[in-house]
Amino acid sequence: MKKLEKYSNWIIALVFTVIVIAVYKTFDNFHKIAGGLRVVMGILTPFVIGFVIAYILNMPAKKINALCVKSKYKFIRDKAKVISILAVYLAGALLLFIIIRSIVPALYNNIMDLYYNIPHYFDDAVSAVADWQTKHDLSLFEVDKIDAANALNNLLGKINVAEFSKYAKGVVSITSGVINVFIGIIISVYMLIDKEKIKNSVQRVMRIFIKEERTNKIISGVKRINDVFSRYVFCLLMDAVIIAVLSTIVLSLLRVRYAIILGGLIGVCNLIPYFGAIFASVFSIIITLITGGLFKAIWTAVSLLMLQQVDGNFIGPKIMGQMLDASPLWIIFAVTVGGGLFGVAGMIISVPILVVIKMIVSDYINMKESKEKEIKNGDE
């Protein structure tokens, strides 16, 4: 050991040099490394898809499994896991069938109708703004109809309607993407079946390299974090689907044009706390104003406002429970930072990350307070 200590500085210098060379070579061959990573990610794509599907379906499968275990029939109790997994996949297949058969054709017709009528609506909007300024003798901004129309036509010209039409009508060739999804679904089934074995294997490997007490703490922390994320993702998706359906029904009853598009947009945007619902509602009101007039737009605004109140006070709390135990200010802060750093995906995952950070900080403070109380009690 003493001989090694004599050369410790040389060893540190050698390690540092190797690290510098490795970092330099990494940046020097960045394109090759990035290409290699893309190849690896392409190979692992079915596993990523399978993990995402299994992660989303895990919670409903657990709930069905819990119901099956409590059944009075022995066969159902013994086959609880198989029945629960089969049930969630059958429900998913049924939902997909309904979407493809009923919703996609109507959505396709809405989108194509909107696409072909955009120039007409745009001209009406530009004319309305120009007339309003003329009527009130204002010149807030100059509206050139020809320039505006040319800009709109250039934008629409970038959209390949023929390609969209082909895929929307179901003329889809068997591509690597479809194959990856199919393989991912199969992988997700095995992940749900063998999730306990996978979890036990990971824990066994951890216990080889990490002390038992530390391993138990890590496992406990990961379980809590996973519980927050899985419940949040599942509940958020449920809330989005419910709001999408209710919005579509409400807008259809009001005879709002493009009700399916707007209802789906409201549901998707509802995945983003606070901002999403506001953006989607305002956009829907503007579209309704252009396509249906002022009176219908007012009714749309009132209806969507009432629906958001129902969601915020009844549907959301019923589904989420006390999961989002954080002030609106912190949630808005998290969504803003997440969106600024990682876009829409960052807006969606920022809230569960905030909840996890709050949980970790709270546990740390409680631990420190407990230690201080123990020290005070010991001094007394």
Buried (B, 14 or more C-beta within 10 A) or exposed (E): EEEEEEEEEEEEEEEEEEEEEEEEEEEEEEEEEEEEEEEEEEEEBBBEBBBEBBBBBBBBBBEBBEBBEEEEEEEBEEEBBEBBBBBBBEEBEEEEEEEEEEEBEEBBEBBBEBBEBBEEBBBEBBEEBBEEBEEEEEEEEEBEEEEBBEEBEEEBEEEEEEEBBEEBEEEEEEEEEEEBBEBBBEBBBEBBBEBEEEEEEEBEEBBEEEEEEEBBEEBEBEEBBEEBBBBBBBBBBBBBEBBBEBBBEBBEEBEBBBBBBBBBBBBBBBBBBBBBBEBBBEBBBEBBBBBBEEEBBEBBBEBBEEBBEEBEEEBBEEBBEEBBEBEEEBBEBBBBBBBEEEEBEBBBBBBBBBBBEBBEEEEEEEEEEEEEEEEEEEEE
